[in-house]
Amino acid sequence: MAGASRPRAVSWSFVRFVVGGLVFVRGPRSRLVRHGLALSLAAACLCAVAIGWGGPHPWSLFGLGLASIATLGFGLAGWLLPTLAVSILGLSVGVASLVGVFAVTLGLETALERRLARVHGHVLITKYGLDFAEYNEVASRWRQHPSVTAASPFAFGRAVLVAMASSDDTRTHVVMVKGVLPDPAYELDGFADLFVAGHPSDLHPAHLDSLPAIALGYRLARSHGVTVGDRVRLATLDALLASAAPAPPRVAEFRVAGIVDAGVLELDERLVLMHLHAAQALLFARRRATGVELQLGEPKLAPRFAQRVKLEQNAPHRLPLYRTTHWLEQNSSTLAVIRQVRIALSVVFGLVALVATSSLVVSLLLLLRRKRREIAVLSTMGATPWQLFAVYESLGLAVGAAGGLLGLALGGGFAGLLSVTPLAFVRDAYGVEVLPVQLTAAACWIPAVASVLVCGVVAMPAALIAARVRPLDVLR
């Protein structure tokens, strides 16, 4: 019985040895660590006060991040051995960087998705040929589907705009004309937010006593010096082309009733919104539509839903009459740029975390070299090779877990700070005024779990060497 309890006693003494001798620093903290910790805490507090007083600024955020990293480093150096403290600090910085990259790029992608979808919807139903006259029936049918939140018919075409604000202004501009019905379009999420002046209900066709009303992109209106209440003239582009068939040009005069801000550079420079009936008269001279736009509750399901709409719309016909496109297909180049930036930044900051994990190998090998005699003594006392391997392997996993948790706290804290105190962003680049942040569960657990797994793999060589230590050779 006494012999059976001996390995358990050795095991506990071995655990105490690892925790007390291999990991934690014995004795009081050095003066450098104490002073560095105090200075870094003071710097972090000053940066936080500056952000709270004057708002977020890139330099103040940079200072807060640097001070936070310094505080974390001095705090680890006061409790752990320097080699392990450096490994945990580097790993936490890498994990925090990955969390920040995921939060910002996901937020930017979501903001762009919303801005693009509120102008063109998630799924577009169009028809082969020029006879899409049953657009109201198609819109009513799909509006009843549980996955569809809004359905709106539209007419789309190109025209030439001539401002009439002054007789000297003869500039022209090729624009994109989109006609919508105000009531169905108002159900599109974010459509009403497009209007920085006016309202969707202000769009109306011509009456006996009034001109048809339109809304211009704010950049387009600014380039022509046009504001709400001014008059402009639109002419169909075909009427100005030499290759066009002989026909009287379709030219109409409109009153500017609104200014829209789509948040997309191309749309803000060229978009003209008007009532569907006015667009039909100008573009087609007949009552037909270009298509029907659908908005979904789950935008990511747009490709699958578009295929379903295409199959069901063409089912009663021998030949396919309808075709569908989705917003991911139409804006693939814009979204691909953001995804490529996310991948590139993830690779860069992932290398930072990888370098930190590689330093863990050096740390464990140094600990193993310094404690070879103690390990040999414990081995002669009854510690098995598996126990030696398990302790060094668990030490690597503990470093990965500590670095992952501290990195989550650091990166999540900065993401939360950016969400409550928005940072000004270059609006012309992506159409967003503040830096968007969206922190998801996957953006948190993927870097954290990866850090634990990588550290566990990296710690295996040192653990195998510790398990193969020969007590007699070391003690000799």
Secondary structure, DSSP 8 states (H G I E B T S, - for coil): -HHHHHHHHHHHHHHHHIIIIIIB--S---HHHHHHHHHHHHHHHHHHHHHHHH---HHHHHHHHHHHHHHHHHHHHHHB-HHHHHHHHHHHHHHHHHHHHHHHHHHHHHHHHHHHHHHH-SEEEEESSS----HHHHHHHHHTSTTEEEEEEEEEEEEEEEE-SSTT---EEEEEEEEE-HHHHHTSTTTGGGEEES-GGG----BTTB--EEEEEHHHHHHHT--TT-EEEEEEGGGG-TTS-S----EEEEEEEEEE--S-HHHHHHEEEEEHHHHIIIIISSS--SEEEEEESSGGGHHHHHHHHHHHHHTTSSS--EEEEEHHHHTHHHHHHHHHHHHHHHHHHHHHHHHHHHHHHHHHHHHHHHTHHHHHHHHHTT--HHHHHHHHHHHHHHHHHHHHHHHHHHHHHHHHHHHHS--B--HHHHS-SB------HHHHHHHHHHHHHHHHHHTHHHHHHHHT--HHHHH-
